[in-house]
Amino acid sequence: MSRMVPAPDALVGKRFDVAVAKMLGISRSKAADLIDDGQARILGKQVSRSSTLAAGETVEFDLVQEQVEPEPIADDMAVVYEDDDIVVVDKPVGVAAHASVGWTGPTVLGSLRDRGVHITSYGAAGREGIVSRLDVGTSGLMLVCKSDLAYTEMRRQFSEHEVRKTYHALVQGVLKQDRATIEAPIGRAKVSDFRFCVTPAGKPAVTHWDVMERFGHEATLVSVNLETGRTHQIRVHFSSIGHPLCGDPMYGANPVLAEALGLERQWLHAMKLEFRHPRTRVWTTVESHYPADLAGALAVMRARHTESD
């Protein structure tokens, strides 16, 4: 069995044995053996274990079936809307949008395909049908395209900010205004490959928010609409104004409060998607509800606030 994978951006410039090890989730010595045996190679190029992986190259693997671990499936991932063109799922926390280097958990794409859902072939390799994604640690609505027509049209709608994405977030502290907009560019933080920050060198990012409920000095529940879709945008923007999301220590949340609320991840949920259907052009609204962990944390916060009043 042969498998071809475009060189992942994160591994460009790495030694080939290091790249193969990370791509397959195996030790570097096993990766070196595969390269030496010709079972891991770069298309159209003679390589050794010390060769450097370059951008645009394609890695090809010859793998025996036993070496491929089956991807776990998200059986609890609900389908909220589906027709011949699109499917909208309510993604649980702990499920990635698609397979990636180093990720061994369930994915939206893999779980849909396991159920027999047809996904368009349009899109980057391994990310077919995906026009907008959620982080592993964020739950809520995510749209995947089943038809080629849907992929082309929904990609356009997302890129031109015609899709209305509404999130609910529980942020620490007191937001002084009832509604406001955060407009600040976001880019990678130099201290970590996984963190992002507000930086002049970043990409433009615009976040609108409205207060839904206040909990004294401890927290504020907000409804958030994104004009742009940068990685960690809501988490970074609220942290940048001194109000990190509850349960989000990566961006400065109080771990004591998170523990009191029973939170093991940031309090953030993709609540509503509004878009024009790619085929019928009918304005379509799909809504979600809070998962158990976020609903439980919110109930604890309301109880704390009631007791303090």
C-alpha positions as CSV (number, residue, x, y, z in Angstrom):
1,M,0.0,0.0,0.0
2,S,1.4,3.4,-1.0
3,R,0.5,6.8,0.4
4,M,1.5,10.2,-0.8
5,V,1.5,13.3,1.4
6,P,2.5,16.9,0.6
7,A,5.3,18.2,2.7
8,P,3.7,19.7,5.8
9,D,4.6,23.4,6.3
10,A,5.8,22.7,9.9
11,L,8.3,20.2,8.7
12,V,9.8,22.1,5.7
13,G,13.6,22.5,6.3
14,K,13.8,19.5,8.7
15,R,16.0,16.4,8.1
16,F,14.1,13.8,6.1
17,D,14.3,11.2,8.9
18,V,13.0,13.7,11.5
19,A,10.1,14.6,9.1
20,V,9.2,11.0,8.4
21,A,9.2,10.2,12.1
22,K,6.8,13.1,12.9
23,M,4.5,12.3,9.9
24,L,4.1,8.7,10.9
25,G,4.4,9.0,14.7
26,I,7.3,6.6,14.9
27,S,10.8,6.8,16.3
28,R,13.6,8.4,14.3
29,S,15.5,5.1,14.0
30,K,12.4,3.4,12.5
31,A,12.0,6.3,10.1
32,A,15.7,6.0,9.1
33,D,15.1,2.3,8.4
34,L,12.1,3.1,6.1
35,I,14.2,5.6,4.2
36,D,17.2,3.2,3.9
37,D,14.8,0.5,2.6
38,G,13.2,2.9,0.1
39,Q,9.8,2.7,1.8
40,A,9.8,6.4,2.5
41,R,11.0,8.7,-0.3
42,I,10.4,12.1,-2.0
43,L,8.9,11.9,-5.5
44,G,11.3,12.7,-8.3
45,K,14.3,13.1,-6.0
46,Q,17.1,10.9,-4.6
47,V,17.2,11.3,-0.9
48,S,18.9,9.9,2.2
49,R,18.0,10.2,5.9
50,S,20.0,13.4,6.2
51,S,18.3,15.1,3.2
52,T,16.3,18.3,3.9
53,L,12.5,18.3,3.2
54,A,11.7,21.3,0.9
55,A,8.4,23.2,0.4
56,G,6.3,21.8,-2.4
57,E,7.8,18.3,-2.3
58,T,5.6,15.2,-2.0
59,V,6.5,12.4,0.4
60,E,5.6,8.8,-0.6
61,F,5.4,5.9,1.8
62,D,5.1,2.2,1.2
63,L,3.4,0.9,4.4
64,V,2.3,-2.5,5.4
65,Q,-1.2,-2.6,6.8
66,E,0.0,-3.4,10.3
67,Q,1.9,-0.1,10.5
68,V,-1.2,2.0,10.0
69,E,-3.3,2.5,13.2
70,P,-7.0,3.1,12.5
71,E,-8.1,6.6,13.4
72,P,-10.5,6.7,16.4
73,I,-14.0,7.8,15.6
74,A,-16.1,10.5,17.3
75,D,-19.3,8.6,17.8
76,D,-20.8,11.4,19.8
77,M,-20.5,14.0,17.1
78,A,-24.0,15.1,16.1
79,V,-25.0,16.1,12.6
80,V,-27.2,19.2,12.9
81,Y,-27.9,19.8,9.2
82,E,-27.2,17.8,6.1
83,D,-28.3,17.7,2.4
84,D,-26.6,16.8,-0.8
85,D,-24.2,19.8,-0.7
86,I,-23.2,20.4,2.9
87,V,-23.1,18.8,6.3
88,V,-22.9,20.8,9.6
89,V,-21.7,18.9,12.6
90,D,-21.7,19.9,16.3
91,K,-18.0,19.1,17.0
92,P,-17.2,17.9,20.5
93,V,-14.1,19.1,22.3
94,G,-11.2,16.8,21.6
95,V,-12.0,16.3,17.9
96,A,-9.7,17.8,15.3
97,A,-11.1,19.2,12.0
98,H,-8.8,17.0,10.0
99,A,-5.7,14.7,10.3
100,S,-2.4,16.5,11.0
101,V,1.1,15.6,11.9
102,G,1.3,14.3,15.5
103,W,-2.5,14.1,16.0
104,T,-3.7,10.7,16.9
105,G,-7.3,11.5,18.0
106,P,-10.6,11.6,16.1
107,T,-11.3,14.0,13.3
108,V,-14.4,15.5,11.8
109,L,-13.5,14.3,8.3
110,G,-12.6,10.8,9.4
111,S,-15.7,10.4,11.5
112,L,-18.0,11.6,8.7
113,R,-16.4,9.3,6.2
114,D,-16.7,6.4,8.7
115,R,-20.5,7.0,8.6
116,G,-20.5,6.9,4.8
117,V,-20.8,10.6,4.2
118,H,-19.4,11.6,0.8
119,I,-17.0,14.5,0.9
120,T,-15.9,16.5,-2.1
121,S,-12.4,16.0,-3.4
122,Y,-11.9,19.7,-3.6
123,G,-9.5,21.2,-1.1
124,A,-6.0,20.6,0.2
125,A,-4.9,17.0,0.6
126,G,-6.2,15.7,3.9
127,R,-8.5,18.7,4.3
128,E,-11.0,18.0,1.5
129,G,-14.3,19.8,1.9
130,I,-13.2,22.0,4.8
131,V,-13.7,25.8,4.3
132,S,-13.6,26.8,8.0
133,R,-12.4,24.9,11.0
134,L,-12.5,24.9,14.8
135,D,-9.6,24.2,17.2
136,V,-9.4,20.8,18.9
137,G,-10.2,22.5,22.2
138,T,-13.2,24.4,20.9
139,S,-16.7,22.8,20.5
140,G,-19.6,23.8,18.3
141,L,-20.8,24.1,14.7
142,M,-18.5,23.3,11.8
143,L,-19.5,23.1,8.1
144,V,-18.1,20.6,5.7
145,C,-18.8,20.5,1.9
146,K,-20.1,17.4,0.2
147,S,-20.3,18.7,-3.3
148,D,-17.8,20.5,-5.5
149,L,-20.3,23.3,-6.1
150,A,-20.7,23.8,-2.3
151,Y,-16.9,23.9,-1.7
152,T,-16.3,26.6,-4.4
153,E,-19.2,28.8,-3.2
154,M,-18.8,28.3,0.6
155,R,-15.1,29.0,0.4
156,R,-16.0,32.3,-1.4
157,Q,-18.6,33.1,1.3
158,F,-16.1,32.5,4.2
159,S,-13.3,34.3,2.5
160,E,-15.5,37.4,1.8
161,H,-16.9,37.3,5.3
162,E,-20.4,36.7,4.2
163,V,-20.9,33.9,6.7
164,R,-22.1,35.0,10.1
165,K,-20.4,33.0,12.8
166,T,-21.6,33.5,16.4
167,Y,-19.7,32.2,19.4
168,H,-20.5,32.3,23.1
169,A,-17.5,32.9,25.4
170,L,-17.2,33.2,29.2
171,V,-14.4,35.8,29.8
172,Q,-12.8,36.7,33.1
173,G,-13.5,40.0,34.8
174,V,-15.8,42.9,34.1
175,L,-16.2,44.2,30.5
176,K,-17.0,47.9,31.0
177,Q,-18.9,48.3,27.8
178,D,-22.0,46.4,26.8
179,R,-20.7,45.9,23.3
180,A,-17.5,46.7,21.4
181,T,-15.2,45.7,18.6
182,I,-11.6,44.5,19.0
183,E,-9.5,45.2,15.9
184,A,-5.9,44.1,16.2
185,P,-3.6,42.0,13.9
186,I,-2.8,38.5,15.0
187,G,0.4,36.4,14.3
188,R,2.4,33.6,15.8
189,A,4.0,34.3,19.2
190,K,7.8,34.0,19.1
191,V,7.8,32.1,22.4
192,S,5.8,29.1,21.1
193,D,4.8,27.4,17.8
194,F,1.3,26.9,19.3
195,R,0.6,30.3,20.7
196,F,-0.6,33.4,18.9
197,C,-0.6,37.1,19.9
198,V,-1.5,40.6,18.8
199,T,1.4,41.9,16.8
200,P,1.9,44.6,14.1
201,A,3.3,41.9,11.8
202,G,0.2,39.8,12.1
203,K,-2.8,39.4,9.8
204,P,-5.8,41.7,10.2
205,A,-8.4,40.4,12.7
206,V,-11.8,41.9,13.8
207,T,-13.9,40.6,16.7
208,H,-17.3,42.1,17.7
209,W,-18.8,41.3,21.1
210,D,-22.0,41.9,23.0
211,V,-22.5,41.2,26.7
212,M,-25.2,38.6,27.5
213,E,-24.8,38.1,31.2
214,R,-22.6,39.6,34.0
215,F,-21.3,37.7,37.0
216,G,-20.0,40.5,39.3
217,H,-16.3,41.0,39.2
218,E,-15.6,37.4,38.2
219,A,-16.7,36.9,34.7
220,T,-18.9,38.1,31.8
221,L,-20.8,35.9,29.3
222,V,-20.5,37.4,25.8
223,S,-21.8,36.7,22.3
224,V,-19.0,37.1,19.7
225,N,-19.1,37.6,16.0
226,L,-16.0,37.3,13.8
227,E,-15.3,39.2,10.7
228,T,-12.1,37.3,10.2
229,G,-11.2,33.7,11.2
230,R,-7.6,33.8,12.6
231,T,-6.3,30.9,14.6
232,H,-7.2,31.4,18.3
233,Q,-8.7,34.8,17.4
234,I,-11.3,35.1,20.2
235,R,-8.8,33.7,22.8
236,V,-6.1,36.1,21.7
237,H,-8.2,39.2,21.4
238,F,-9.9,38.9,24.8
239,S,-6.6,38.1,26.4
240,S,-5.1,41.2,24.8
241,I,-7.6,43.5,26.5
242,G,-7.1,41.8,29.9
243,H,-10.0,39.4,29.8
244,P,-8.8,35.9,28.9
245,L,-11.4,33.2,28.5
246,C,-12.2,31.2,31.6
247,G,-10.3,27.9,31.6
248,D,-7.7,29.1,29.1
249,P,-4.3,29.2,30.9
250,M,-2.4,29.4,27.6
251,Y,-3.7,32.9,27.3
252,G,-3.6,34.0,31.0
253,A,-6.7,32.5,32.6
254,N,-6.8,32.0,36.4
255,P,-6.3,28.2,37.0
256,V,-8.0,28.5,40.4
257,L,-11.2,29.8,38.9
258,A,-11.0,27.2,36.2
259,E,-10.8,24.5,38.8
260,A,-13.7,25.9,40.7
261,L,-15.8,25.9,37.6
262,G,-14.7,22.3,36.7
263,L,-13.2,23.6,33.4
264,E,-10.5,21.6,31.6
265,R,-10.5,23.8,28.5
266,Q,-11.5,27.3,27.4
267,W,-15.2,28.3,27.8
268,L,-15.9,28.8,24.1
269,H,-18.6,27.4,21.9
270,A,-19.5,28.0,18.2
271,M,-23.3,28.6,18.7
272,K,-24.7,29.6,15.4
273,L,-23.8,29.6,11.6
274,E,-25.7,31.8,9.2
275,F,-25.0,31.6,5.5
276,R,-26.6,31.5,2.0
277,H,-27.1,28.0,0.8
278,P,-24.6,27.3,-2.0
279,R,-27.2,25.9,-4.3
280,T,-30.6,27.3,-3.4
281,R,-29.3,30.7,-2.2
282,V,-31.7,30.5,0.7
283,W,-30.4,32.2,3.9
284,T,-29.8,29.3,6.3
285,T,-29.4,29.4,10.0
286,V,-28.1,26.4,12.1
287,E,-27.9,26.6,15.9
288,S,-26.2,24.6,18.6
289,H,-26.5,24.3,22.4
290,Y,-23.9,24.2,25.2
291,P,-22.2,20.9,25.8
292,A,-22.3,19.4,29.3
293,D,-18.9,20.7,30.5
294,L,-19.6,24.4,29.5
295,A,-23.2,24.2,30.8
296,G,-22.0,22.8,34.1
297,A,-19.4,25.6,34.5
298,L,-22.0,28.2,33.7
299,A,-24.4,26.8,36.3
300,V,-21.6,26.9,38.9
301,M,-20.8,30.5,38.0
302,R,-24.5,31.5,38.2
303,A,-24.7,29.8,41.6
304,R,-21.6,31.7,42.8
305,H,-23.0,35.0,41.6
306,T,-26.4,34.3,43.3
307,E,-24.8,33.5,46.6
308,S,-22.7,36.7,46.5
309,D,-25.7,38.9,45.8
